[in-house]
Amino acid sequence: MYARRRRGYFLMMGGCIVLFVSAWSFVRLWSMPAAIAMCVVAMVIPPVAAMVANRRGPEDRWWDDPSGDPQSDEWWDELDGKKRR
């Protein structure tokens, strides 16, 4: 799960760099509006890549990890319906 998110992040950021560099290296020679559009797309990619990298899957545990306090954990388990009274 972590490798998949990390791979997605690096692919998106690599695409961002390719778009930006190619826009100002050679695309601008043929079409300035296309180069600007490529930079706008490259500008949107980093926040999306950060959301992809920080997304939690259904198999990730973080909200229901035990806190270490048995009484508190028992209370939360009862509220979540994990244990019967």
N, C-alpha and C positions, 0 to 999 in steps of 0.2 A: 504494500500500500504506500509506503513512504517512497520507494524507488519509482513508482508510477507517477506520483505527484512531482517528485524531483525531476524526472525525465520530462514531464510536461512543461515544467517551469523553464528548464534550460532550452527546450525546443522553442518555446515562445520567445524567450529573450534572445536566442540566436536569430530567430526570424526578425525580431525588432532591429538588431544590429545590421543584418543583411539589408533590410529595407532602407534604413537610414543611410548606410554607406553607399549603396547602389543608387539611391535617389540623388545624392550630391556628387557621385563620381561620374556617372555616365547618363543617367536618365535626364538630368537637367539640360544636357546638350541637345536633346530632341524635343523635350516638352517640360517647361517650367511648371505648369499646373499639375502635371502628373507627378513631378518630383515633390511638390508641396503636398499633394494628396497622399503620397507614400509616407511622408514625414508625419502627417496627421494620424495615419493608421499606426505608424511606429510609436506615436505618442500615447495611443490608447492601450497598446499591448502590455506595458509594465504593470499597471494596476490590475489588469485581468490575470496576468501571470502570478501576481502576488495572491490573488484570491484563489487561484487554482492550487498554488503551493500550500496554502494554509487551510484548505477545505478539509473538513473531517468527514470520514466515511462512516457508514453505519456500524462497522466493526471496530471503530476506534472508541476507546473508553476514556472519558475524562470527567463527565459530570456525575457518574455513579461510582467512581473509585472510592474505596473506603477511606474515611478520614483518620482512622486510628482510634477514635473514641467509640467504644462499643455501644454505649447508650445512644449516642447520636446516630450511629450507623443503623442500629435496630429501629430507631424512630423513622429514619428516612426510608428504610426498606418497607416498613409498615405503610407509610404514606404512598409509596410507589406500588404497593400491592404485591411485593415479592414474598412477604411472610404473612402467615395468618396470625390473628391475635390469639 
